[in-house]
């Protein structure tokens, strides 16, 4: 199959497919006599795996590790489970941080309502508080 059909069946753009080929995530496909890429069912299965792993926000390095295991005929299942667990823990940490940020923003909004909203110089309004805020 040609790259457009391959793209449709994997959900990956042609540009992404070419990029993945250039970095070795996807193997370079066979070429037709006219130079067009010709993808096989094996290529399709590998690309679907990559697309699925990316949808879970696994990094390209993590995916490369899994693919290397498959290429060496090693089952990547335990490694995949560990990566999924780690990703879930990272997401939980982000959720906690985002919930705290939401609280901080709501508190800042309430406080900002007590200040004038027409301070052009930004010295006695919410803009001053934002400017003085440091990264925690």
Secondary structure, DSSP 8 states (H G I E B T S, - for coil): --HHHHHHHHT--HHHHHHHHHHTSS---EE-TTS-EE--HHHHHHHHHHHHHHHTT--HHHHHHHHHHHHTT---HHHHHHHHHHHHHHHHHHHHHHHHHHHHHHHHHHHHTTS-S--TT-SSSHHHHHHH----
